[in-house]
Amino acid sequence: EQKRDISKGISEIKSRKAPRDVTGQEQKAVNLLNIYRYLSHVNYNVQSSPDLNNKALQAANACKKAGKLSHSIGSFTDKSNLAMNTGNFSMAISVTQYVQDNGANNRERRGHRRWCLNHKMGKAGFGITGSWSAMYCFDGSGKSSSKNYGYPGIGAYPIEYLHGNAWSYYLVDGMAPEKCSVEVYKMDKYITKTPNWSDKISGNKLPVPYVNTFQFSIIFEPQNDPVTQTGTYLVRIKGGKLKEQYLVHLYK
């Protein structure tokens, strides 16, 4: 039933039509952005803004002119996620790139993903020129969340929307502790209730070779390679006054 509800929710978001002054490609990109947000349990009614689309296009044009991705060349590049790709590139493809947030220079913060899933976002802008794309993401006009959230999202999560080997956890109130420990278990069976902290865990403990905190986000890598197996995963995070655990049910 939960999978059916998620499929219905994704279909509803995918079917949203472009309003006046928004192109089909721009709407497709914001729809995909909202799907990722829906699955992470934050406001998924982010609107495509013609004004912000124009600013994102200026940022993409600036990168093309400079021949590089840089947040310091003006034209709203300092307020945008930036991407470059070759071949069959589109605004929607750039959204998936931002969420995956691959590359050694993105490892510490996964900042592109953080902006995509910013729970305060209400509007976004997308622009593309050739192989260069930008997403204007500095917006806080949306409805804030009251609960911490993650990527992949807490609860049921379709594995096709999980990219790369980095997972994230976001605090809606206050900063993450400077240091924390993260444990991830692949449970032996499907469970709906998190175990007590003192319980013996019935599952395989995955190595978590990398953990970093930045502002309100905690980034961690369960094993070196991307998690590709469906099933129930238990995540436990401890540091400072923070002590939280949650379940992720990855499914196809």
Secondary structure, 3 states (H helix, E strand, C coil): CHHHHHHHHHHHHHCCCCCCCCCHHHHHHHHHHHHHHHHCCCCCCCEECHHHHHHHHHHHHHHHHHCCCCCCCCCCHHHEEEEECCCCCCHHHHHHHHHHCCCHHHCCCCHHHHHHCCCCCCEEEEEEECCEEEEECCCCCCCCCCCCEEECCCEEEEHHHCCCCCEEEECCCCCCCCCCEEEEEEECCCCCCCCCCCCCCCEEEECCCEEEEECCEEEEECCCCCCCCCEEEEEEEEECCEEEEEEEEEEC
